[in-house]
Amino acid sequence: MPSQCQSNTPQPTPGHVHDYSQVTDEELVVLTDDSTDTEREKSAEKAHRREEAEWRERECKAECKAKQEEEARKKRAAEEEAERQRQRASQERAQARRDEAAQR
């Protein structure tokens, strides 16, 4: 008994003959190698995730820098205000000494 290969594609038989030159493009099925598409998709997804991670890291660094700059600005403002208060207190003490010396 001769071994026969089973094929998934229809084989032409006397009652089943198609002239594929007359078939429109929309009716044709293009067979592709899904494994290469899957690898490309995985690679593209991996690149996309890496880009998103890099973007998030840049955003985080930018936010951190802005927060540090704001804290530095507030610290400078507080130091300047403290210096103004020290100067004001020093002037008030000097004025009080002058007033006291004038009363003697």
C-alpha positions as CSV (number, residue, x, y, z in Angstrom):
1,M,0.0,0.0,0.0
2,P,1.7,3.3,-1.1
3,S,1.9,6.0,1.6
4,Q,0.1,9.2,0.7
5,C,0.8,12.6,2.1
6,Q,-2.1,14.4,3.5
7,S,-2.3,18.1,2.4
8,N,-4.5,20.9,3.9
9,T,-4.7,22.6,0.5
10,P,-7.5,21.4,-1.8
11,Q,-6.2,19.3,-4.6
12,P,-7.7,19.8,-8.0
13,T,-10.0,17.0,-8.9
14,P,-11.9,16.7,-12.2
15,G,-15.0,18.2,-10.4
16,H,-12.9,20.8,-8.5
17,V,-10.8,22.9,-10.8
18,H,-10.2,26.6,-10.2
19,D,-8.8,29.1,-12.6
20,Y,-7.1,31.3,-9.9
21,S,-6.2,33.9,-12.5
22,Q,-9.8,34.9,-12.4
23,V,-10.0,35.4,-8.6
24,T,-10.0,39.0,-7.3
25,D,-7.2,40.1,-5.0
26,E,-9.6,40.4,-2.1
27,E,-10.4,36.7,-2.3
28,L,-6.8,35.6,-2.1
29,V,-5.4,34.7,1.2
30,V,-1.7,35.6,1.8
31,L,0.1,33.0,3.9
32,T,2.7,34.6,6.2
33,D,5.2,33.4,8.6
34,D,3.6,34.4,11.9
35,S,6.7,33.7,13.9
36,T,8.6,36.6,12.3
37,D,5.7,38.9,12.8
38,T,5.5,37.8,16.4
39,E,9.2,38.5,16.9
40,R,8.9,41.9,15.2
41,E,5.9,42.7,17.4
42,K,7.8,41.6,20.5
43,S,10.8,43.6,19.5
44,A,8.7,46.7,18.8
45,E,6.9,46.3,22.1
46,K,10.2,45.9,23.9
47,A,11.5,49.1,22.2
48,H,8.2,50.9,23.1
49,R,8.5,49.9,26.8
50,R,12.1,51.0,26.9
51,E,11.2,54.4,25.4
52,E,8.4,54.8,27.9
53,A,10.7,53.9,30.8
54,E,13.3,56.4,29.5
55,W,10.6,59.1,29.2
56,R,9.3,58.4,32.7
57,E,12.9,58.6,34.0
58,R,13.5,61.9,32.2
59,E,10.2,63.2,33.6
60,C,11.1,62.1,37.1
61,K,14.5,63.7,36.9
62,A,12.9,66.9,35.6
63,E,10.4,66.9,38.5
64,C,13.1,66.2,41.0
65,K,15.3,69.0,39.6
66,A,12.3,71.5,39.7
67,K,11.5,70.4,43.3
68,Q,15.2,71.0,44.3
69,E,15.2,74.4,42.6
70,E,12.0,75.4,44.4
71,E,13.4,74.2,47.7
72,A,16.6,76.2,47.1
73,R,14.6,79.3,46.1
74,K,12.5,79.0,49.3
75,K,15.7,78.5,51.4
76,R,17.3,81.6,49.9
77,A,14.1,83.6,50.5
78,A,14.0,82.5,54.1
79,E,17.7,83.3,54.6
80,E,17.2,86.7,53.1
81,E,14.2,87.4,55.3
82,A,16.1,86.2,58.4
83,E,19.0,88.6,57.5
84,R,16.5,91.5,57.0
85,Q,15.1,90.8,60.5
86,R,18.6,90.6,62.0
87,Q,19.4,93.9,60.5
88,R,16.1,95.5,61.6
89,A,16.7,94.2,65.1
90,S,20.3,95.5,65.1
91,Q,19.1,98.9,63.9
92,E,16.4,99.0,66.6
93,R,18.9,98.1,69.3
94,A,21.2,100.9,68.0
95,Q,18.3,103.4,68.0
96,A,17.4,102.3,71.5
97,R,21.0,102.9,72.7
98,R,21.0,106.4,71.0
99,D,17.7,107.2,72.6
100,E,19.0,106.1,76.0
101,A,22.2,108.1,75.6
102,A,20.2,111.2,74.6
103,Q,18.1,110.9,77.7
104,R,21.1,111.1,80.0
